[in-house]
């Protein structure tokens, strides 16, 4: 019982994949002060070491946090395992085209994490994230709720940014969501979209910035989907 308590007092996050997404995640996490220990793992050890060196050189500007390289042995006492490893998406390639390439990688990682007896949760970031979250669930044998996909969080942020830029409104006053799959079938929840509590369609009637709001809506939504 005491061991469980101690594990959750020490907030340890393991990030698998030292590419741009993994390194940026580590940087943001270090800045947030939400972790006591951040462990970065990548099969490319030179890249792994280089990213960690860049991060630790910035430690004077972070809240207190231990940042280091690691190995699969670090899974066992991790509170969160973040998976960013995988083959990158190429121009013209859909997220679903990545499935065949990344399913083997994610399946193997999930089995390794589960075999370590890790009692934390897994956050899936690798694309296509929704399908690979399911792959991780099946390969790990974990119960639902312990493997979470990043879903359309990034898409919703892009959506809010584009609306903010177009309407000339601070992004913090724009409330909008992209729903569905993080990919080609996602869609904007326009009925829930509002500017400081005012429905977007009502706001546009007052704003009068564009002559064809429906056309502009389609363009904004497509830009989010294609990003």
C-alpha positions as CSV (number, residue, x, y, z in Angstrom):
1,X,0.0,0.0,0.0
2,X,2.8,2.4,0.9
3,X,4.6,1.6,-2.4
4,X,1.5,2.6,-4.4
5,X,1.2,5.8,-2.4
6,X,4.9,6.7,-3.0
7,X,4.6,5.9,-6.7
8,X,1.8,8.5,-7.2
9,X,3.6,11.1,-5.0
10,X,6.5,11.1,-7.4
11,X,5.1,12.2,-10.8
12,X,7.1,10.4,-13.5
13,X,6.4,10.7,-17.2
14,X,8.1,8.6,-19.8
15,X,8.0,9.9,-23.4
16,X,8.7,7.4,-26.2
17,X,10.0,9.1,-29.3
18,X,12.5,11.9,-29.4
19,X,11.4,13.5,-32.6
20,X,9.9,17.0,-32.9
21,X,6.6,16.0,-31.2
22,X,8.3,14.1,-28.4
23,X,10.9,16.8,-27.7
24,X,8.3,19.6,-27.8
25,X,6.0,17.6,-25.4
26,X,8.9,17.2,-23.0
27,X,9.7,21.0,-23.2
28,X,6.0,21.9,-22.5
29,X,5.8,19.4,-19.7
30,X,9.0,20.7,-18.1
31,X,7.6,24.3,-18.3
32,X,4.3,23.3,-16.7
33,X,5.7,22.0,-13.5
34,X,3.4,19.0,-13.6
35,X,6.1,16.3,-13.5
36,X,8.9,15.6,-11.1
37,X,10.8,13.4,-13.6
38,X,10.7,13.3,-17.4
39,X,12.3,10.3,-19.1
40,X,12.9,10.4,-22.9
41,X,13.4,7.2,-24.8
42,X,14.2,6.7,-28.5
43,X,15.9,3.9,-30.5
44,X,18.1,6.6,-32.0
45,X,20.4,7.1,-29.0
46,X,22.2,10.1,-30.5
47,X,18.9,11.9,-31.1
48,X,17.7,10.9,-27.6
49,X,20.8,12.2,-25.9
50,X,20.9,15.5,-27.9
51,X,17.3,16.3,-27.1
52,X,17.8,15.7,-23.4
53,X,20.9,17.9,-23.4
54,X,19.0,20.7,-25.0
55,X,16.3,20.3,-22.3
56,X,18.5,20.1,-19.3
57,X,20.4,23.2,-20.4
58,X,17.1,25.0,-20.0
59,X,16.5,23.7,-16.5
60,X,17.4,27.1,-14.8
61,X,14.2,28.4,-16.4
62,X,11.9,25.4,-15.5
63,X,10.3,24.5,-12.2
64,X,12.3,21.8,-10.5
65,X,12.3,18.6,-12.6
66,X,14.7,15.8,-13.4
67,X,15.1,15.2,-17.2
68,X,17.1,12.3,-18.4
69,X,17.4,9.5,-21.0
70,X,16.0,6.1,-20.1
71,X,15.1,2.6,-21.2
72,X,12.2,0.2,-21.1
73,X,13.0,-0.5,-17.4
74,X,11.6,3.0,-16.7
75,X,8.0,1.9,-17.6
76,X,7.4,0.1,-14.4
77,X,6.9,3.1,-12.1
78,X,5.8,5.6,-14.7
79,X,2.5,7.5,-14.0
80,X,2.1,8.3,-17.6
81,X,3.7,6.8,-20.7
82,X,3.4,9.1,-23.7
83,X,3.8,7.5,-27.2
84,X,5.0,9.8,-30.0
85,X,7.2,7.2,-31.8
86,X,6.3,6.1,-35.3
87,X,6.8,6.8,-39.0
88,X,6.1,10.5,-40.0
89,X,3.3,11.4,-42.4
90,X,4.5,12.3,-45.9
91,X,3.0,15.0,-48.1
92,X,-0.1,13.7,-49.8
93,X,-0.4,10.8,-47.5
94,X,-3.5,10.4,-45.3
95,X,-3.3,9.5,-41.7
96,X,-4.9,6.2,-42.5
97,X,-2.1,5.5,-45.0
98,X,0.2,5.5,-42.0
99,X,-1.7,2.6,-40.3
100,X,0.2,-0.2,-41.9
101,X,3.5,1.4,-41.1
102,X,2.8,2.3,-37.5
103,X,0.6,-0.5,-36.2
104,X,3.6,-2.9,-35.8
105,X,5.6,-0.2,-33.9
106,X,2.8,0.7,-31.6
107,X,1.8,-2.9,-31.0
108,X,5.4,-3.8,-29.9
109,X,5.7,-0.7,-27.7
110,X,2.3,-1.5,-26.0
111,X,3.3,-5.0,-25.3
112,X,6.6,-3.9,-23.7
113,X,4.9,-1.4,-21.5
114,X,2.3,-3.9,-20.4
115,X,5.0,-6.5,-19.7
116,X,6.8,-4.1,-17.4
117,X,3.8,-4.2,-15.0
118,X,3.4,-0.5,-15.4
119,X,0.4,0.7,-13.4
120,X,0.1,4.1,-15.0
121,X,-1.8,5.3,-18.1
122,X,-0.7,5.5,-21.7
123,X,-1.3,8.6,-23.8
124,X,-1.2,7.9,-27.6
125,X,-0.1,10.7,-29.9
126,X,1.2,8.8,-32.9
127,X,-1.0,8.9,-36.0
128,X,-3.4,7.7,-37.0
129,X,-4.1,8.3,-33.3
130,X,-7.6,6.9,-33.0
131,X,-6.9,3.6,-34.7
132,X,-3.5,3.2,-32.9
133,X,-5.1,3.9,-29.5
134,X,-7.3,0.9,-30.2
135,X,-4.3,-1.1,-31.4
136,X,-2.5,-0.2,-28.1
137,X,-5.5,-1.3,-26.1
138,X,-5.6,-4.7,-27.7
139,X,-1.9,-5.4,-27.6
140,X,-1.5,-4.2,-24.0
141,X,-4.5,-6.1,-22.6
142,X,-5.2,-3.1,-20.4
143,X,-8.7,-2.1,-19.4
144,X,-10.5,0.8,-21.1
145,X,-9.6,4.2,-19.6
146,X,-5.9,3.5,-19.2
147,X,-5.1,4.2,-22.8
148,X,-6.1,7.6,-24.0
149,X,-5.7,9.1,-27.5
150,X,-5.0,12.8,-28.1
151,X,-8.0,12.8,-30.4
152,X,-9.0,16.1,-31.9
153,X,-7.5,18.4,-29.3
154,X,-4.9,19.7,-31.8
155,X,-7.6,20.1,-34.5
156,X,-9.8,22.1,-32.1
157,X,-6.9,24.4,-31.2
158,X,-6.2,24.9,-35.0
159,X,-9.9,25.6,-35.5
160,X,-10.0,28.2,-32.7
161,X,-6.8,29.9,-34.1
162,X,-8.2,30.2,-37.6
163,X,-11.5,31.6,-36.4
164,X,-9.6,34.0,-34.2
165,X,-7.5,35.2,-37.0
166,X,-10.4,35.5,-39.4
167,X,-12.8,37.3,-37.0
168,X,-10.1,39.4,-35.4
169,X,-11.0,38.2,-32.0
170,X,-8.6,37.1,-29.2
171,X,-8.4,33.3,-29.4
172,X,-9.3,33.0,-25.7
173,X,-12.7,34.3,-26.5
174,X,-13.3,31.8,-29.3
175,X,-14.9,28.5,-28.2
176,X,-15.0,25.8,-30.9
177,X,-14.5,22.1,-31.3
178,X,-13.6,19.6,-34.0
179,X,-15.2,16.2,-33.4
180,X,-14.8,12.7,-34.8
181,X,-11.6,11.1,-36.0
182,X,-8.4,13.0,-36.0
183,X,-8.2,12.8,-39.8
184,X,-10.1,13.1,-43.0
185,X,-13.5,12.4,-41.6
186,X,-13.4,14.9,-38.7
187,X,-16.0,17.7,-38.7
188,X,-16.5,21.1,-37.0
189,X,-19.3,21.4,-34.4
190,X,-20.6,24.7,-35.7
191,X,-23.7,24.6,-33.5
192,X,-21.4,24.7,-30.5
193,X,-19.1,27.4,-31.9
194,X,-19.3,30.8,-30.2
195,X,-17.5,34.1,-29.7
196,X,-17.5,35.1,-26.1
197,X,-20.8,33.2,-25.6
198,X,-22.5,34.5,-28.8
199,X,-23.3,31.9,-31.4
200,X,-20.9,32.2,-34.4
201,X,-23.8,32.7,-36.9
202,X,-25.3,35.5,-34.7
203,X,-21.8,37.1,-34.4
204,X,-21.3,37.1,-38.1
205,X,-24.6,38.8,-38.7
206,X,-23.4,41.7,-36.6
207,X,-19.8,41.6,-37.8
208,X,-20.6,41.8,-41.5
209,X,-17.0,41.0,-42.5
210,X,-17.7,38.5,-45.2
211,X,-20.3,38.4,-48.0
212,X,-20.6,34.6,-47.9
213,X,-20.1,33.1,-44.4
214,X,-21.2,29.6,-45.5
215,X,-18.4,29.5,-48.1
216,X,-15.9,30.9,-45.5
217,X,-17.0,28.2,-43.0
218,X,-16.2,25.5,-45.5
219,X,-12.8,26.9,-46.2
220,X,-11.9,27.2,-42.6
221,X,-13.0,23.7,-41.8
222,X,-11.1,22.3,-44.8
223,X,-7.9,24.1,-43.7
224,X,-8.2,22.4,-40.3
225,X,-8.7,19.0,-41.9
226,X,-5.8,19.5,-44.3
227,X,-3.3,20.7,-41.6
